[in-house]
Amino acid sequence: MKKIEAIIRKSKFSDVKKALHEIGINFFTYWDVTGVGNEQEGHVYRGITYSTTDIQRRYLSIVVSDPFLEKTVNAILESAYSGMVGDGKIFVSEVQETYRIRTKEKGTDAVN
């Protein structure tokens, strides 16, 4: 099993969620996060400069069985893409074990 963590633009979340549902990923966790990126510009509004170094993003955490890894990553890559700086990042790591609390199932049965 693999854990996929993705940091994406908030504006792309609906597209990513739809793409994940289309490939059969119906359970994942997400939350709003703030990070610091490569953008160093400030925006000026009515003579006041506002920092844009703190970037609002959405963080997704998805655990999938190994056969779903590639199509899940590709769904995120395609749906989160805008071609501009700040599209985000995807991290993949190994999951040693998974348990479903309600049924006490473990392994891939607990993920699906």
Residue pairs with C-beta under 8 A, 6 or more apart in sequence:
1 63
1 64
1 65
1 66
1 94
1 95
1 98
1 107
1 108
1 111
2 63
2 64
2 66
2 69
2 92
2 93
2 94
2 95
3 61
3 62
3 63
3 92
3 93
3 94
3 95
4 60
4 61
4 62
4 63
4 64
4 69
4 72
4 73
4 76
4 90
4 91
4 92
5 59
5 60
5 61
5 62
5 90
5 91
5 92
5 93
6 16
6 59
6 60
6 62
6 76
6 80
6 88
6 89
6 90
6 91
7 33
7 35
7 57
7 58
7 59
7 60
7 88
7 89
7 90
8 16
8 57
8 58
8 60
8 76
8 80
8 87
8 88
9 57
9 58
9 80
9 82
9 86
9 87
9 88
10 32
10 56
10 57
10 58
12 79
12 80
12 82
12 87
13 30
13 58
15 79
15 80
16 60
16 75
16 76
16 79
16 80
18 79
19 75
19 76
19 78
19 79
20 26
20 28
20 62
20 72
20 75
20 76
22 75
23 68
23 71
23 72
23 75
24 68
25 62
25 64
25 68
25 72
25 75
28 60
28 61
28 62
29 60
29 61
29 62
30 58
30 59
30 60
30 61
31 58
31 59
32 56
32 57
32 58
32 59
33 56
33 57
33 58
33 59
34 54
34 55
34 56
34 57
35 54
35 55
35 57
36 53
36 54
36 55
37 53
37 55
37 85
37 86
38 85
38 86
39 52
39 53
39 55
39 85
39 86
40 53
41 52
42 49
42 50
42 51
42 52
43 49
43 50
43 52
44 50
55 86
57 88
60 76
62 72
63 95
63 98
63 111
64 72
64 111
65 108
65 111
65 112
69 92
73 90
73 92
76 90
77 90
80 87
80 88
81 87
97 106
97 107
98 106
98 107
98 108
98 110
98 111
99 105
99 106
99 110
100 106
100 109
100 110
103 110
